[in-house]
Amino acid sequence: MVNRRPAHLTAREEEILRVIRRSIQDRGEAMSVRELAREVGMRSTASVAYHLANLEKRGALVRDGRSWQTCRLTR
């Protein structure tokens, strides 16, 4: 299966990917859902998980395990 970054991402999805990219560069892994929610200014971790699942379905990121902290960006 070839993962391609979707042509159009929402502003929130772009922001989430930016934060994940920075976290991976700085810490070597993505943030937890709770940390990510705090960083992008969202109160609901369920909303963040929803966006992450959409990004995964659309091929923008891939998880290596069950946790979102194991995700990596496809591009």
ROSEVEX-728480 format. One record per residue (C-alpha): x, y, z; residue in one letter; chain; residue number from 1. Coordinates in steps of 0.5 Angstrom, whole numbers, plus 500, padded with zeros to 3 digits. Each point is the difference from the previous one (the first is absolute). Layout:
<atoms>
+-----+-----+-----+------+-------+---------+
:  c1 :  c2 :  c3 : semi : vexti : lumdren :
+-----+-----+-----+------+-------+---------+
:   X :   Y :   Z :    A :     A :     NUM :
...
+-----+-----+-----+------+-------+---------+
</atoms>
This chain:
<atoms>
+-----+-----+-----+------+-------+---------+
:  c1 :  c2 :  c3 : semi : vexti : lumdren :
+-----+-----+-----+------+-------+---------+
: 500 : 500 : 500 :    M :     A :       1 :
: 503 : 507 : 498 :    V :     A :       2 :
: 498 : 506 : 505 :    N :     A :       3 :
: 500 : 506 : 496 :    R :     A :       4 :
: 498 : 507 : 504 :    R :     A :       5 :
: 493 : 502 : 498 :    P :     A :       6 :
: 500 : 506 : 496 :    A :     A :       7 :
: 496 : 504 : 505 :    H :     A :       8 :
: 500 : 500 : 507 :    L :     A :       9 :
: 496 : 505 : 505 :    T :     A :      10 :
: 504 : 505 : 504 :    A :     A :      11 :
: 499 : 496 : 506 :    R :     A :      12 :
: 503 : 494 : 497 :    E :     A :      13 :
: 506 : 504 : 497 :    E :     A :      14 :
: 501 : 503 : 507 :    E :     A :      15 :
: 500 : 493 : 503 :    I :     A :      16 :
: 505 : 497 : 495 :    L :     A :      17 :
: 504 : 506 : 502 :    R :     A :      18 :
: 500 : 499 : 507 :    V :     A :      19 :
: 502 : 492 : 499 :    I :     A :      20 :
: 505 : 502 : 495 :    R :     A :      21 :
: 504 : 505 : 505 :    R :     A :      22 :
: 499 : 495 : 506 :    S :     A :      23 :
: 503 : 494 : 496 :    I :     A :      24 :
: 506 : 505 : 498 :    Q :     A :      25 :
: 501 : 502 : 508 :    D :     A :      26 :
: 498 : 494 : 504 :    R :     A :      27 :
: 501 : 494 : 495 :    G :     A :      28 :
: 492 : 498 : 500 :    E :     A :      29 :
: 493 : 503 : 500 :    A :     A :      30 :
: 497 : 504 : 505 :    M :     A :      31 :
: 494 : 496 : 504 :    S :     A :      32 :
: 493 : 502 : 498 :    V :     A :      33 :
: 499 : 504 : 507 :    R :     A :      34 :
: 507 : 504 : 498 :    E :     A :      35 :
: 498 : 501 : 493 :    L :     A :      36 :
: 493 : 502 : 502 :    A :     A :      37 :
: 503 : 505 : 505 :    R :     A :      38 :
: 505 : 503 : 495 :    E :     A :      39 :
: 495 : 501 : 494 :    V :     A :      40 :
: 495 : 503 : 505 :    G :     A :      41 :
: 495 : 495 : 500 :    M :     A :      42 :
: 496 : 498 : 506 :    R :     A :      43 :
: 498 : 493 : 498 :    S :     A :      44 :
: 505 : 494 : 499 :    T :     A :      45 :
: 494 : 496 : 496 :    A :     A :      46 :
: 500 : 506 : 495 :    S :     A :      47 :
: 508 : 499 : 499 :    V :     A :      48 :
: 499 : 493 : 500 :    A :     A :      49 :
: 495 : 501 : 494 :    Y :     A :      50 :
: 504 : 504 : 496 :    H :     A :      51 :
: 506 : 496 : 501 :    L :     A :      52 :
: 496 : 494 : 498 :    A :     A :      53 :
: 498 : 504 : 494 :    N :     A :      54 :
: 507 : 502 : 498 :    L :     A :      55 :
: 502 : 492 : 501 :    E :     A :      56 :
: 494 : 498 : 495 :    K :     A :      57 :
: 502 : 505 : 495 :    R :     A :      58 :
: 507 : 498 : 500 :    G :     A :      59 :
: 504 : 506 : 503 :    A :     A :      60 :
: 502 : 496 : 506 :    L :     A :      61 :
: 501 : 493 : 502 :    V :     A :      62 :
: 500 : 497 : 507 :    R :     A :      63 :
: 506 : 494 : 502 :    D :     A :      64 :
: 496 : 498 : 506 :    G :     A :      65 :
: 493 : 501 : 503 :    R :     A :      66 :
: 502 : 507 : 503 :    S :     A :      67 :
: 500 : 506 : 497 :    W :     A :      68 :
: 507 : 502 : 502 :    Q :     A :      69 :
: 503 : 494 : 496 :    T :     A :      70 :
: 497 : 504 : 494 :    C :     A :      71 :
: 505 : 503 : 494 :    R :     A :      72 :
: 498 : 504 : 494 :    L :     A :      73 :
: 500 : 497 : 493 :    T :     A :      74 :
: 503 : 507 : 497 :    R :     A :      75 :
+-----+-----+-----+------+-------+---------+
</atoms>
